[in-house]
Amino acid sequence: MTFLEDLLNDLPGLVSRMRHHDVRHLSLQDGTSTLALNITANPCQIPQAQPVAPIAKSEDTPVLSPEMGLFRRHGLSDSQAVRAGEIVGFVEAGALRLPVTATANGTLGRALVGDGSVVGYHDVLFRIHPDG
């Protein structure tokens, strides 16, 4: 395995340790491979969100990555109808395979990242277009 592949396998543990020690930026380099991690906030320190008005029907709804890792498609085609909560992909973080779920009912847009691409926490992976 390469330096980067080893780090990607250990990514959940590394991110957990960064959050535990409140480390917000980390850059690792080995020869020509470089990995830079930036954590904008510790989820344990984020205040509870206040209720927000639903997104207007005319706007696209983003589908966000649940964690940092490798994005994997779920076999759904672009322009396929989806329901809120339906699995539209996965993010692999080490041994974990976390589901990416539709955030609204509508039509699934094309994937904004390629299968096997490295994604960050809350990166936009898809957009769901409202029906009607």
Rosetta constraint file for C-alpha pairs under 8 A:
AtomPair CA 1 CA 5 HARMONIC 5.97 0.50
AtomPair CA 1 CA 6 HARMONIC 6.31 0.50
AtomPair CA 2 CA 6 HARMONIC 6.17 0.50
AtomPair CA 3 CA 7 HARMONIC 6.31 0.50
AtomPair CA 3 CA 30 HARMONIC 6.84 0.50
AtomPair CA 3 CA 33 HARMONIC 7.21 0.50
AtomPair CA 4 CA 8 HARMONIC 6.14 0.50
AtomPair CA 4 CA 33 HARMONIC 6.66 0.50
AtomPair CA 4 CA 34 HARMONIC 7.56 0.50
AtomPair CA 4 CA 35 HARMONIC 7.21 0.50
AtomPair CA 5 CA 9 HARMONIC 6.28 0.50
AtomPair CA 6 CA 10 HARMONIC 6.41 0.50
AtomPair CA 7 CA 11 HARMONIC 5.79 0.50
AtomPair CA 8 CA 69 HARMONIC 6.94 0.50
AtomPair CA 8 CA 93 HARMONIC 7.37 0.50
AtomPair CA 8 CA 94 HARMONIC 6.66 0.50
AtomPair CA 9 CA 93 HARMONIC 6.88 0.50
AtomPair CA 9 CA 94 HARMONIC 4.27 0.50
AtomPair CA 9 CA 95 HARMONIC 7.40 0.50
AtomPair CA 10 CA 14 HARMONIC 6.17 0.50
AtomPair CA 10 CA 94 HARMONIC 5.99 0.50
AtomPair CA 11 CA 15 HARMONIC 5.97 0.50
AtomPair CA 11 CA 68 HARMONIC 7.67 0.50
AtomPair CA 11 CA 69 HARMONIC 7.27 0.50
AtomPair CA 11 CA 93 HARMONIC 6.56 0.50
AtomPair CA 11 CA 94 HARMONIC 6.47 0.50
AtomPair CA 12 CA 16 HARMONIC 6.06 0.50
AtomPair CA 12 CA 68 HARMONIC 7.72 0.50
AtomPair CA 12 CA 93 HARMONIC 5.94 0.50
AtomPair CA 12 CA 94 HARMONIC 6.41 0.50
AtomPair CA 13 CA 17 HARMONIC 6.16 0.50
AtomPair CA 14 CA 18 HARMONIC 6.16 0.50
AtomPair CA 15 CA 19 HARMONIC 6.14 0.50
AtomPair CA 16 CA 20 HARMONIC 6.09 0.50
AtomPair CA 17 CA 21 HARMONIC 6.15 0.50
AtomPair CA 18 CA 22 HARMONIC 5.81 0.50
AtomPair CA 18 CA 23 HARMONIC 4.76 0.50
AtomPair CA 18 CA 24 HARMONIC 6.88 0.50
AtomPair CA 19 CA 23 HARMONIC 6.19 0.50
AtomPair CA 19 CA 24 HARMONIC 7.56 0.50
AtomPair CA 19 CA 39 HARMONIC 7.91 0.50
AtomPair CA 19 CA 42 HARMONIC 5.80 0.50
AtomPair CA 22 CA 42 HARMONIC 7.31 0.50
AtomPair CA 23 CA 39 HARMONIC 7.77 0.50
AtomPair CA 24 CA 37 HARMONIC 7.84 0.50
AtomPair CA 24 CA 38 HARMONIC 5.60 0.50
AtomPair CA 24 CA 39 HARMONIC 4.84 0.50
AtomPair CA 24 CA 40 HARMONIC 6.58 0.50
AtomPair CA 24 CA 41 HARMONIC 7.71 0.50
AtomPair CA 25 CA 36 HARMONIC 7.46 0.50
AtomPair CA 25 CA 37 HARMONIC 5.71 0.50
AtomPair CA 25 CA 38 HARMONIC 4.60 0.50
AtomPair CA 25 CA 39 HARMONIC 6.47 0.50
AtomPair CA 26 CA 36 HARMONIC 5.67 0.50
AtomPair CA 26 CA 37 HARMONIC 5.10 0.50
AtomPair CA 26 CA 38 HARMONIC 6.57 0.50
AtomPair CA 27 CA 34 HARMONIC 7.20 0.50
AtomPair CA 27 CA 35 HARMONIC 5.70 0.50
AtomPair CA 27 CA 36 HARMONIC 4.23 0.50
AtomPair CA 27 CA 37 HARMONIC 6.30 0.50
AtomPair CA 28 CA 34 HARMONIC 5.67 0.50
AtomPair CA 28 CA 35 HARMONIC 5.19 0.50
AtomPair CA 28 CA 36 HARMONIC 6.34 0.50
AtomPair CA 29 CA 33 HARMONIC 5.73 0.50
AtomPair CA 29 CA 34 HARMONIC 4.31 0.50
AtomPair CA 29 CA 35 HARMONIC 6.40 0.50
AtomPair CA 30 CA 34 HARMONIC 6.44 0.50
AtomPair CA 41 CA 45 HARMONIC 7.29 0.50
AtomPair CA 41 CA 46 HARMONIC 7.07 0.50
AtomPair CA 42 CA 46 HARMONIC 6.60 0.50
AtomPair CA 55 CA 59 HARMONIC 6.96 0.50
AtomPair CA 55 CA 61 HARMONIC 7.56 0.50
AtomPair CA 57 CA 130 HARMONIC 6.11 0.50
AtomPair CA 58 CA 130 HARMONIC 6.59 0.50
AtomPair CA 59 CA 129 HARMONIC 7.19 0.50
AtomPair CA 59 CA 130 HARMONIC 7.07 0.50
AtomPair CA 60 CA 127 HARMONIC 5.92 0.50
AtomPair CA 60 CA 128 HARMONIC 5.44 0.50
AtomPair CA 60 CA 129 HARMONIC 4.76 0.50
AtomPair CA 60 CA 130 HARMONIC 6.39 0.50
AtomPair CA 61 CA 103 HARMONIC 7.00 0.50
AtomPair CA 61 CA 104 HARMONIC 6.90 0.50
AtomPair CA 61 CA 127 HARMONIC 5.42 0.50
AtomPair CA 61 CA 128 HARMONIC 5.01 0.50
AtomPair CA 61 CA 129 HARMONIC 6.63 0.50
AtomPair CA 61 CA 130 HARMONIC 7.83 0.50
AtomPair CA 62 CA 103 HARMONIC 7.31 0.50
AtomPair CA 62 CA 124 HARMONIC 6.06 0.50
AtomPair CA 62 CA 125 HARMONIC 7.49 0.50
AtomPair CA 62 CA 126 HARMONIC 6.00 0.50
AtomPair CA 62 CA 127 HARMONIC 4.44 0.50
AtomPair CA 62 CA 128 HARMONIC 6.30 0.50
AtomPair CA 63 CA 100 HARMONIC 7.58 0.50
AtomPair CA 63 CA 101 HARMONIC 7.23 0.50
AtomPair CA 63 CA 102 HARMONIC 6.21 0.50
AtomPair CA 63 CA 103 HARMONIC 6.01 0.50
AtomPair CA 63 CA 124 HARMONIC 5.70 0.50
AtomPair CA 63 CA 125 HARMONIC 5.73 0.50
AtomPair CA 63 CA 126 HARMONIC 5.10 0.50
AtomPair CA 63 CA 127 HARMONIC 5.78 0.50
AtomPair CA 63 CA 128 HARMONIC 7.25 0.50
AtomPair CA 64 CA 100 HARMONIC 7.44 0.50
AtomPair CA 64 CA 121 HARMONIC 7.84 0.50
AtomPair CA 64 CA 122 HARMONIC 4.76 0.50
AtomPair CA 64 CA 123 HARMONIC 5.42 0.50
AtomPair CA 64 CA 124 HARMONIC 4.57 0.50
AtomPair CA 64 CA 125 HARMONIC 5.70 0.50
AtomPair CA 64 CA 126 HARMONIC 7.36 0.50
AtomPair CA 65 CA 91 HARMONIC 7.07 0.50
AtomPair CA 65 CA 100 HARMONIC 6.47 0.50
AtomPair CA 65 CA 119 HARMONIC 7.26 0.50
AtomPair CA 65 CA 120 HARMONIC 6.94 0.50
AtomPair CA 65 CA 121 HARMONIC 5.63 0.50
AtomPair CA 65 CA 122 HARMONIC 4.56 0.50
AtomPair CA 65 CA 123 HARMONIC 5.30 0.50
AtomPair CA 65 CA 124 HARMONIC 6.41 0.50
AtomPair CA 65 CA 125 HARMONIC 6.38 0.50
AtomPair CA 66 CA 91 HARMONIC 7.34 0.50
AtomPair CA 66 CA 98 HARMONIC 7.15 0.50
AtomPair CA 66 CA 99 HARMONIC 7.77 0.50
AtomPair CA 66 CA 100 HARMONIC 6.72 0.50
AtomPair CA 66 CA 121 HARMONIC 5.97 0.50
AtomPair CA 66 CA 122 HARMONIC 6.01 0.50
AtomPair CA 67 CA 91 HARMONIC 7.00 0.50
AtomPair CA 67 CA 93 HARMONIC 7.40 0.50
AtomPair CA 67 CA 98 HARMONIC 7.90 0.50
AtomPair CA 67 CA 119 HARMONIC 7.91 0.50
AtomPair CA 67 CA 120 HARMONIC 6.34 0.50
AtomPair CA 67 CA 121 HARMONIC 4.30 0.50
AtomPair CA 67 CA 122 HARMONIC 6.73 0.50
AtomPair CA 68 CA 91 HARMONIC 7.42 0.50
AtomPair CA 68 CA 93 HARMONIC 6.56 0.50
AtomPair CA 68 CA 118 HARMONIC 7.42 0.50
AtomPair CA 68 CA 119 HARMONIC 5.51 0.50
AtomPair CA 68 CA 120 HARMONIC 4.23 0.50
AtomPair CA 68 CA 121 HARMONIC 4.74 0.50
AtomPair CA 69 CA 91 HARMONIC 5.72 0.50
AtomPair CA 69 CA 92 HARMONIC 5.26 0.50
AtomPair CA 69 CA 93 HARMONIC 4.53 0.50
AtomPair CA 69 CA 94 HARMONIC 7.51 0.50
AtomPair CA 69 CA 118 HARMONIC 5.58 0.50
AtomPair CA 69 CA 119 HARMONIC 5.58 0.50
AtomPair CA 69 CA 120 HARMONIC 6.71 0.50
AtomPair CA 70 CA 91 HARMONIC 5.32 0.50
AtomPair CA 70 CA 92 HARMONIC 4.98 0.50
AtomPair CA 70 CA 93 HARMONIC 6.61 0.50
AtomPair CA 70 CA 115 HARMONIC 7.97 0.50
AtomPair CA 70 CA 116 HARMONIC 5.37 0.50
AtomPair CA 70 CA 117 HARMONIC 5.44 0.50
AtomPair CA 70 CA 118 HARMONIC 4.57 0.50
AtomPair CA 70 CA 119 HARMONIC 6.00 0.50
AtomPair CA 71 CA 89 HARMONIC 7.38 0.50
AtomPair CA 71 CA 90 HARMONIC 5.91 0.50
AtomPair CA 71 CA 91 HARMONIC 4.58 0.50
AtomPair CA 71 CA 92 HARMONIC 6.44 0.50
AtomPair CA 71 CA 113 HARMONIC 7.63 0.50
AtomPair CA 71 CA 114 HARMONIC 7.40 0.50
AtomPair CA 71 CA 115 HARMONIC 5.72 0.50
AtomPair CA 71 CA 116 HARMONIC 5.18 0.50
AtomPair CA 71 CA 117 HARMONIC 5.50 0.50
AtomPair CA 71 CA 118 HARMONIC 6.34 0.50
AtomPair CA 71 CA 119 HARMONIC 6.40 0.50
AtomPair CA 72 CA 89 HARMONIC 5.76 0.50
AtomPair CA 72 CA 90 HARMONIC 5.05 0.50
AtomPair CA 72 CA 91 HARMONIC 6.01 0.50
AtomPair CA 72 CA 92 HARMONIC 7.32 0.50
AtomPair CA 72 CA 115 HARMONIC 5.00 0.50
AtomPair CA 72 CA 116 HARMONIC 5.68 0.50
AtomPair CA 72 CA 117 HARMONIC 7.89 0.50
AtomPair CA 73 CA 88 HARMONIC 7.11 0.50
AtomPair CA 73 CA 89 HARMONIC 4.67 0.50
AtomPair CA 73 CA 90 HARMONIC 6.48 0.50
AtomPair CA 73 CA 115 HARMONIC 5.76 0.50
AtomPair CA 74 CA 87 HARMONIC 7.48 0.50
AtomPair CA 74 CA 88 HARMONIC 5.60 0.50
AtomPair CA 74 CA 89 HARMONIC 4.44 0.50
AtomPair CA 74 CA 90 HARMONIC 6.90 0.50
AtomPair CA 75 CA 88 HARMONIC 7.91 0.50
AtomPair CA 75 CA 89 HARMONIC 7.87 0.50
AtomPair CA 76 CA 80 HARMONIC 6.88 0.50
AtomPair CA 76 CA 88 HARMONIC 6.65 0.50
AtomPair CA 77 CA 108 HARMONIC 7.88 0.50
AtomPair CA 77 CA 110 HARMONIC 7.79 0.50
AtomPair CA 78 CA 108 HARMONIC 5.81 0.50
AtomPair CA 78 CA 109 HARMONIC 5.38 0.50
AtomPair CA 78 CA 110 HARMONIC 4.91 0.50
AtomPair CA 78 CA 111 HARMONIC 7.65 0.50
AtomPair CA 79 CA 107 HARMONIC 5.34 0.50
AtomPair CA 79 CA 108 HARMONIC 5.13 0.50
AtomPair CA 79 CA 109 HARMONIC 5.69 0.50
AtomPair CA 79 CA 110 HARMONIC 7.35 0.50
AtomPair CA 80 CA 107 HARMONIC 5.44 0.50
AtomPair CA 80 CA 108 HARMONIC 5.42 0.50
AtomPair CA 80 CA 109 HARMONIC 7.90 0.50
AtomPair CA 81 CA 105 HARMONIC 7.64 0.50
AtomPair CA 81 CA 106 HARMONIC 5.66 0.50
AtomPair CA 81 CA 107 HARMONIC 4.42 0.50
AtomPair CA 81 CA 108 HARMONIC 6.17 0.50
AtomPair CA 82 CA 86 HARMONIC 6.56 0.50
AtomPair CA 82 CA 102 HARMONIC 6.92 0.50
AtomPair CA 82 CA 104 HARMONIC 7.84 0.50
AtomPair CA 82 CA 105 HARMONIC 5.68 0.50
AtomPair CA 82 CA 106 HARMONIC 5.60 0.50
AtomPair CA 82 CA 107 HARMONIC 5.93 0.50
AtomPair CA 82 CA 108 HARMONIC 6.38 0.50
AtomPair CA 83 CA 102 HARMONIC 6.53 0.50
AtomPair CA 83 CA 104 HARMONIC 6.17 0.50
AtomPair CA 83 CA 105 HARMONIC 4.20 0.50
AtomPair CA 83 CA 106 HARMONIC 6.56 0.50
AtomPair CA 84 CA 101 HARMONIC 7.24 0.50
AtomPair CA 84 CA 102 HARMONIC 4.88 0.50
AtomPair CA 84 CA 103 HARMONIC 5.03 0.50
AtomPair CA 84 CA 104 HARMONIC 4.23 0.50
AtomPair CA 84 CA 105 HARMONIC 4.96 0.50
AtomPair CA 85 CA 101 HARMONIC 5.10 0.50
AtomPair CA 85 CA 102 HARMONIC 5.11 0.50
AtomPair CA 85 CA 103 HARMONIC 6.28 0.50
AtomPair CA 85 CA 104 HARMONIC 7.48 0.50
AtomPair CA 86 CA 101 HARMONIC 5.24 0.50
AtomPair CA 86 CA 102 HARMONIC 5.35 0.50
AtomPair CA 87 CA 99 HARMONIC 6.14 0.50
AtomPair CA 87 CA 100 HARMONIC 5.67 0.50
AtomPair CA 87 CA 101 HARMONIC 4.33 0.50
AtomPair CA 87 CA 102 HARMONIC 6.34 0.50
AtomPair CA 88 CA 99 HARMONIC 7.66 0.50
AtomPair CA 88 CA 100 HARMONIC 5.74 0.50
AtomPair CA 88 CA 101 HARMONIC 5.49 0.50
AtomPair CA 88 CA 102 HARMONIC 6.27 0.50
AtomPair CA 89 CA 99 HARMONIC 6.09 0.50
AtomPair CA 89 CA 100 HARMONIC 4.93 0.50
AtomPair CA 89 CA 101 HARMONIC 7.05 0.50
AtomPair CA 90 CA 97 HARMONIC 6.18 0.50
AtomPair CA 90 CA 98 HARMONIC 5.41 0.50
AtomPair CA 90 CA 99 HARMONIC 4.48 0.50
AtomPair CA 90 CA 100 HARMONIC 5.10 0.50
AtomPair CA 91 CA 97 HARMONIC 5.72 0.50
AtomPair CA 91 CA 98 HARMONIC 5.15 0.50
AtomPair CA 91 CA 99 HARMONIC 6.49 0.50
AtomPair CA 91 CA 100 HARMONIC 6.92 0.50
AtomPair CA 92 CA 96 HARMONIC 5.65 0.50
AtomPair CA 92 CA 97 HARMONIC 4.44 0.50
AtomPair CA 92 CA 98 HARMONIC 6.20 0.50
AtomPair CA 93 CA 97 HARMONIC 6.38 0.50
AtomPair CA 93 CA 98 HARMONIC 7.55 0.50
AtomPair CA 102 CA 128 HARMONIC 7.61 0.50
AtomPair CA 103 CA 128 HARMONIC 7.80 0.50
AtomPair CA 104 CA 128 HARMONIC 6.96 0.50
AtomPair CA 105 CA 128 HARMONIC 7.58 0.50
AtomPair CA 105 CA 130 HARMONIC 6.94 0.50
AtomPair CA 105 CA 131 HARMONIC 7.66 0.50
AtomPair CA 106 CA 128 HARMONIC 5.83 0.50
AtomPair CA 106 CA 129 HARMONIC 5.48 0.50
AtomPair CA 106 CA 130 HARMONIC 4.61 0.50
AtomPair CA 106 CA 131 HARMONIC 5.02 0.50
AtomPair CA 107 CA 128 HARMONIC 5.46 0.50
AtomPair CA 107 CA 129 HARMONIC 5.03 0.50
AtomPair CA 107 CA 130 HARMONIC 6.37 0.50
AtomPair CA 107 CA 131 HARMONIC 6.57 0.50
AtomPair CA 108 CA 126 HARMONIC 7.14 0.50
AtomPair CA 108 CA 127 HARMONIC 6.42 0.50
AtomPair CA 108 CA 128 HARMONIC 4.72 0.50
AtomPair CA 108 CA 129 HARMONIC 6.38 0.50
AtomPair CA 109 CA 126 HARMONIC 5.98 0.50
AtomPair CA 109 CA 127 HARMONIC 5.27 0.50
AtomPair CA 109 CA 128 HARMONIC 5.63 0.50
AtomPair CA 109 CA 129 HARMONIC 6.67 0.50
AtomPair CA 110 CA 126 HARMONIC 6.35 0.50
AtomPair CA 110 CA 127 HARMONIC 7.50 0.50
AtomPair CA 111 CA 125 HARMONIC 5.89 0.50
AtomPair CA 111 CA 126 HARMONIC 5.03 0.50
AtomPair CA 111 CA 127 HARMONIC 7.92 0.50
AtomPair CA 112 CA 124 HARMONIC 7.23 0.50
AtomPair CA 112 CA 125 HARMONIC 5.20 0.50
AtomPair CA 112 CA 126 HARMONIC 5.69 0.50
AtomPair CA 113 CA 117 HARMONIC 6.44 0.50
AtomPair CA 113 CA 125 HARMONIC 6.14 0.50
AtomPair CA 119 CA 123 HARMONIC 6.38 0.50
